[in-house]
Each structure stands twice: as structure tokens, then as C-alpha cells.
């Protein structure tokens, strides 16, 4: 009888010793690096989260928990390129990953992608696990970074105060304006040396007319960007004042040329 009791006791001790290595405890899950990349799209924002997780002991993860921001859509979650089922709801989602045989002491990569609507003013996130390094990038520019976060740490970042870049065609317009200014100056100098005044005047008038049209398009685009709250009031007033002044000067030059021709 004593031998049976002894065997049972030894078996229980062995089970208790082996149990921690069979499944992962929440406290053993650590996020070494958490990178959040936010970019603007036509319908709002596209978000990609990359997490590198690793534990300390042998065995496999049993459950993993992920927190998805509210109002997120088109959510995709993968672990080491294994796609998980779409989350039932936003907020905290617990996944049973025991079938995937994800080793605790190995480096595992989690990727989460989703979209947020254009009415979102703040990006809110809860870090479920202890996180060693965190970084947030918005439209290619790092806007936040930190280290050594405890579990269930929550942070919020305003997306309103971050100016999105002006449309690429505004940059093109600016370049064209510079080119036109250089060409116009060159033609003006040539005009002073040339005896063919009428022909040169015609070319200068064409250049100024094109320059005026481009400036008006730039001003319209600046208005659209400001109404969509993609540029700040300060940037809006500075750009508007600069290009409006340039447009007025261009129109004055056109009037001078037309009056000389008459």
C-alpha cells in the first residue's frame, strides 16, 4: 500500500514539474518589439501592427490574446504566416493556438492589419503583454517610441495634429512654377535685346497665362486640403497668402503686356 501511495505521489510531482513546460502562462509572454505603421488612404487609415513575441521556457503557447481597436474593419491576424480566424469583435480577443505548436522560447512574428474610418481622430491601443520596445509610424514618419511597458498599458495618439503631406501634384505645380519663372526671366532678358518685340511679347503672355492657371489650381487644392482637415490653419494661411500674392503679380504682368500690345 505504501508503495502505491509513493508511486502516486511521485507521479503527481512529475506532472506538476512538467506542466509549466507544456503550456504557456500569460506572465511568460513578452513582446520584444511592437511596431505600428499607420498610413492615410482614401477611406481613412490603414494600420499594420508587427509584434515579435518570445517566452523563457520550453513548450508551446496554449492561448494568445490580441487587442483590436474599436471601429476597426477588414481585420487580418497571422502568426508566423499562419492565418487566424477573423476576430468575433473588436477589443480583446483570445485565440487557442495550441494546434499551431508555437514554441514559447522561439522568436515568433505576429502581424495584424486593419482599416479605420476617416472620422477617427485618435488612435487608441492597449498593450496586452509586457512590451520591451514600441514604435508608431504615421505616413513614413515616426511619431512615437517608448520602452519597457507593463501589461495592459493603454495609450492614445491624436491623428488630428499630424499634418498629412500635401498632394503630390502641388509639388509638381511648384516645380513647374519655378521652371516657368526661370524661362519667363530668360525671355524677358531676350526681349530687351531682340528687335522682334511683338513675337517675344506673345511668348511671354502665353507663359504668364499658363503660370496663372497653375497658380489657381494650387490655390483650389490648398482649399480642399484645408476643408478636409489635412493641413493645419497655420500652414493653410501661409500657403494661401504666398500663392495668392504670386497669382496677383502674374495677373498684373499680363495686364501690362496686353496694354503694351494695344
C-alpha positions as CSV (number, residue, x, y, z in Angstrom):
1,X,0.0,0.0,0.0
2,X,2.8,2.4,0.9
3,X,4.5,1.6,-2.4
4,X,1.3,2.5,-4.3
5,X,1.0,5.8,-2.4
6,X,4.6,6.5,-3.1
7,X,4.2,5.9,-6.8
8,X,1.1,8.2,-6.9
9,X,3.0,10.9,-5.1
10,X,6.0,10.7,-7.4
11,X,3.7,10.8,-10.4
12,X,1.9,13.9,-9.2
13,X,5.2,15.7,-8.6
14,X,6.4,14.8,-12.1
15,X,3.1,16.1,-13.6
16,X,3.5,19.4,-11.7
17,X,7.1,19.8,-12.8
18,X,6.2,19.0,-16.5
19,X,3.0,21.1,-16.6
20,X,4.6,24.5,-17.0
21,X,6.6,23.4,-20.0
22,X,3.5,22.0,-21.7
23,X,1.5,25.3,-21.9
24,X,2.4,28.9,-21.7
25,X,1.4,31.1,-18.8
26,X,0.4,34.7,-19.6
27,X,3.2,36.0,-17.5
28,X,5.8,34.3,-19.7
29,X,4.6,36.1,-22.9
30,X,6.8,39.1,-23.6
31,X,6.6,41.3,-26.7
32,X,10.2,42.2,-27.6
33,X,9.2,44.6,-30.3
34,X,5.9,46.1,-31.3
35,X,5.8,48.3,-34.5
36,X,2.7,50.1,-35.6
37,X,2.5,51.6,-39.1
38,X,-0.4,54.0,-39.8
39,X,-0.9,55.4,-43.3
40,X,-3.7,57.5,-44.8
41,X,-5.9,56.1,-47.6
42,X,-8.9,57.3,-49.5
43,X,-11.4,55.8,-47.0
44,X,-9.5,56.7,-43.8
45,X,-6.4,54.9,-42.3
46,X,-4.6,51.6,-42.9
47,X,-2.9,50.1,-39.9
48,X,-0.3,47.3,-39.8
49,X,1.0,46.0,-36.4
50,X,4.1,43.8,-36.2
51,X,4.9,42.0,-32.9
52,X,7.9,39.9,-32.0
53,X,7.0,37.7,-29.1
54,X,9.2,35.3,-27.1
55,X,8.9,33.5,-23.8
56,X,11.6,32.0,-21.4
57,X,10.7,28.3,-21.0
58,X,10.2,25.3,-23.3
59,X,6.9,24.2,-24.5
60,X,4.1,25.6,-26.7
61,X,1.7,28.5,-26.4
62,X,-1.8,27.5,-25.5
63,X,-3.7,30.8,-25.8
64,X,-2.7,34.2,-27.2
65,X,-4.7,37.4,-26.7
66,X,-4.8,40.3,-29.1
67,X,-6.5,43.7,-28.6
68,X,-8.1,45.3,-31.7
69,X,-9.1,49.0,-31.7
70,X,-12.8,49.7,-31.8
71,X,-14.3,50.5,-35.2
72,X,-11.6,48.5,-37.0
73,X,-12.6,46.8,-40.2
74,X,-11.0,44.2,-42.6
75,X,-9.0,42.7,-39.7
76,X,-6.4,40.1,-40.6
77,X,-4.2,38.3,-37.9
78,X,-1.3,35.9,-38.6
79,X,1.3,34.2,-36.5
80,X,4.4,33.0,-38.3
81,X,2.4,33.3,-41.6
82,X,-0.4,31.1,-40.2
83,X,-3.7,33.0,-40.7
84,X,-6.1,33.0,-37.7
85,X,-9.8,33.2,-37.9
86,X,-11.2,36.8,-38.1
87,X,-11.9,38.1,-34.6
88,X,-15.5,38.0,-33.4
89,X,-15.4,41.5,-32.1
90,X,-13.0,44.4,-31.5
91,X,-11.4,44.9,-28.2
92,X,-9.8,41.8,-26.5
93,X,-9.8,38.6,-28.5
94,X,-8.4,35.3,-27.1
95,X,-7.2,32.7,-29.6
96,X,-6.5,29.0,-28.9
97,X,-3.2,28.4,-30.8
98,X,-2.3,25.0,-29.3
99,X,-2.8,23.3,-32.6
100,X,-0.2,25.5,-34.3
101,X,2.6,24.2,-32.0
102,X,4.1,27.7,-31.5
103,X,7.2,27.3,-29.4
104,X,7.4,29.6,-26.4
105,X,11.2,30.1,-26.4
106,X,11.4,30.8,-30.1
107,X,11.1,34.1,-31.8
108,X,7.5,34.4,-33.2
109,X,6.2,37.1,-35.5
110,X,2.6,38.3,-35.3
111,X,1.1,40.6,-37.9
112,X,-2.2,42.4,-37.5
113,X,-3.7,44.6,-40.3
114,X,-7.0,46.5,-40.3
115,X,-8.6,49.7,-41.5
116,X,-10.0,52.7,-39.6
117,X,-12.6,55.2,-40.9
118,X,-11.7,58.7,-41.9
119,X,-13.7,60.1,-39.0
120,X,-11.2,58.6,-36.5
121,X,-9.5,61.4,-34.6
122,X,-7.5,59.4,-32.1
123,X,-5.6,56.1,-32.4
124,X,-6.1,54.1,-29.2
125,X,-4.2,50.9,-28.2
126,X,-4.0,48.6,-25.2
127,X,-0.7,46.6,-24.9
128,X,-2.0,43.2,-23.6
129,X,1.5,41.9,-22.7
130,X,4.7,43.4,-21.3
131,X,6.4,45.2,-24.2
132,X,10.1,46.0,-24.4
133,X,10.1,48.3,-27.4
134,X,7.2,50.2,-29.1
135,X,7.2,52.5,-32.1
136,X,4.4,54.2,-34.0
137,X,5.0,55.5,-37.6
138,X,2.5,57.7,-39.4
139,X,2.9,58.2,-43.2
140,X,6.5,57.1,-43.0
141,X,7.4,59.4,-40.1
142,X,8.0,58.1,-36.6
143,X,5.7,60.0,-34.2
144,X,6.1,57.9,-31.0
145,X,8.5,55.5,-29.4
146,X,9.0,54.0,-25.9
147,X,10.4,51.2,-23.9
148,X,9.5,48.8,-21.1
149,X,5.7,48.9,-20.9
150,X,3.8,46.8,-18.4
151,X,0.9,44.6,-19.4
152,X,-2.5,46.2,-20.1
153,X,-0.8,49.6,-20.7
154,X,-3.0,51.9,-22.7
155,X,-2.0,54.9,-24.9
156,X,-3.8,57.3,-27.2
157,X,-2.3,59.3,-30.1
158,X,-4.1,62.2,-31.8
159,X,-4.2,61.9,-35.6
160,X,-5.6,65.4,-36.0
161,X,-2.5,67.3,-35.0
162,X,-0.4,65.3,-37.5
163,X,-0.4,67.0,-40.9
164,X,-0.6,64.8,-43.9
165,X,1.6,65.6,-46.8
166,X,0.3,67.9,-49.5
167,X,-0.8,66.2,-52.7
168,X,2.0,65.2,-55.0
169,X,0.6,67.4,-57.7
170,X,1.1,70.5,-55.6
171,X,4.8,69.7,-55.5
172,X,4.7,69.3,-59.3
173,X,3.0,72.6,-59.7
174,X,5.6,74.3,-57.6
175,X,8.4,72.8,-59.7
176,X,6.6,73.9,-62.9
177,X,6.2,77.4,-61.5
178,X,9.9,77.7,-60.8
179,X,10.7,76.5,-64.3
180,X,8.2,78.9,-65.8
181,X,9.7,81.7,-63.7
182,X,13.2,80.9,-65.0
183,X,12.0,80.7,-68.6
184,X,10.0,83.9,-68.3
185,X,13.0,85.7,-66.9
186,X,15.1,84.4,-69.8
187,X,12.6,85.5,-72.3
188,X,12.3,89.0,-70.7
189,X,16.1,89.4,-71.0
190,X,16.0,88.3,-74.6
191,X,13.1,90.7,-75.2
192,X,15.3,93.6,-74.2
193,X,18.0,92.6,-76.8
194,X,15.7,91.5,-79.5
195,X,14.2,93.7,-82.2
196,X,11.3,91.4,-82.7
197,X,9.2,92.8,-79.8
198,X,5.8,91.6,-80.9
199,X,6.8,87.9,-81.3
200,X,8.6,87.8,-77.9
201,X,5.6,89.5,-76.2
202,X,3.3,86.8,-77.5
203,X,5.5,84.1,-76.0
204,X,5.7,85.9,-72.6
205,X,2.0,86.3,-72.5
206,X,1.5,82.6,-73.1
207,X,3.9,81.7,-70.3
208,X,2.2,84.0,-67.9
209,X,-1.2,82.7,-68.8
210,X,-0.1,79.1,-68.1
211,X,1.5,80.2,-64.8
212,X,-1.7,81.9,-63.7
213,X,-3.7,78.8,-64.5
214,X,-1.3,76.6,-62.5
215,X,-1.4,79.0,-59.5
216,X,-5.2,79.0,-59.5
217,X,-5.2,75.2,-59.4
218,X,-2.7,75.2,-56.5
219,X,-5.0,77.6,-54.6
220,X,-8.0,75.4,-55.2
221,X,-6.2,72.3,-54.0
222,X,-5.0,74.1,-50.8
223,X,-8.6,75.0,-50.1
224,X,-9.6,71.3,-50.5
225,X,-6.8,70.1,-48.2
226,X,-7.8,72.6,-45.5
227,X,-11.5,71.7,-45.7
228,X,-10.6,68.0,-45.3
229,X,-8.5,69.0,-42.2
230,X,-5.4,67.5,-43.8
231,X,-3.3,70.7,-43.2
232,X,-3.3,73.0,-40.2
233,X,-4.8,76.5,-40.2
234,X,-1.3,78.0,-40.0
235,X,0.0,76.1,-43.0
236,X,-3.1,76.9,-44.9
237,X,-2.9,80.7,-44.4
238,X,0.9,80.7,-45.2
239,X,0.5,78.8,-48.5
240,X,-2.7,80.7,-49.5
241,X,-1.0,84.1,-48.9
242,X,2.1,83.1,-50.8
243,X,0.4,81.7,-53.9
244,X,-2.3,84.4,-53.9
245,X,0.4,87.1,-54.0
246,X,2.2,85.2,-56.8
247,X,-1.1,85.0,-58.8
248,X,-1.8,88.7,-58.3
249,X,1.7,89.6,-59.6
250,X,1.3,87.3,-62.6
251,X,-2.1,88.9,-63.5
252,X,-0.5,92.4,-63.2
253,X,2.3,91.3,-65.6
254,X,-0.4,90.0,-68.0
255,X,-2.2,93.3,-67.9
256,X,1.0,95.2,-68.6
257,X,1.8,93.1,-71.6
258,X,-1.8,93.4,-73.0
259,X,-1.7,97.2,-72.6
260,X,1.6,97.5,-74.5
261,X,0.3,95.4,-77.3
262,X,-2.7,97.7,-77.7
